[in-house]
């Protein structure tokens, strides 16, 4: 995590969040949390649904779990606490280190009261990810978290679980503005982000989308994918008659139960016809990226939209 923070800091002083998979050993957890704060991560994202890995048939079919090969475990192997739990250093006996990691990774005994443990060891914001039920949202807020992420892990943990977008309105209603609610799962296009914002999300998270860009074209691929997403959102808002994210509300969408092909309710935009041209809105997502001189011009972004990345 320190190397990532150093590399990111050399490029731009942007916010960094550390995702915590909360394991069994409290000393190791406390060490990870404190390392993240020292490395100037501004928030902990606590994943709630990985206390046990789901039934992932594709991974099972391919025998795919890189952790068992020692890949992706650098945060553990470099920690001051972890080597002390081994008879030999991880580099001297990788198999024993991997086995120890496997025994410590998950913790099915955690409750909302344990959020207090994190509060004792860090001053950074605590965000919990994978909230789908309004009662869990209430319990999380009562436990003192700073923000929630509505997510279903893109269905990788519980097959047949509720869609994250279906769960979003109930969570937003329950929280009632006490903490920010963000949305994750299935954001691929501007219309996806548009719907989540309309239903009350303060922000959306992007995962696979940027990874695809990274795999295809490295840093430039990530930049192009994100510019495409922002441009797509910008155009979706404009063509729906909105110039600012703060104009969006529940009336922006209508729900149709008459889909014969998919046989499930579908969300559609309610388009407003406005004569005024698109204008700046100082608190909009567009202003943070496409409209500001610190990023790229709208023309460049739109060129990317119809360029090689699409």
Secondary structure, 3 states (H helix, E strand, C coil): CHHHHHHHHHHCCCCCEEEECCCCCHHHHHHHHHHHHHCCCCEEEEECCCCCCCCCHHHHHHCCCHHHHCCCCHHHHCCCCHHHHCCCCCCCCHHHHHHHHHHHCCCCCCCHHHHHHHHHHCCCEEEEEEECCHHHHHHHHHHCCCEEEECCHHHCCCCCCCCHHHHHHHHHHHHCCCCEEEECCCCCCHHHHHHHHHCCCCEECCCHHHHHHHHHHHHHHHHHHHHHHHHHHHHHHHHCCCCCHHHCCHHHEEEECCCCCCCCCEEEECCCCCCCCCCCCCCCHHHHCCCCCCCCCHHHHHHHHCCCCC
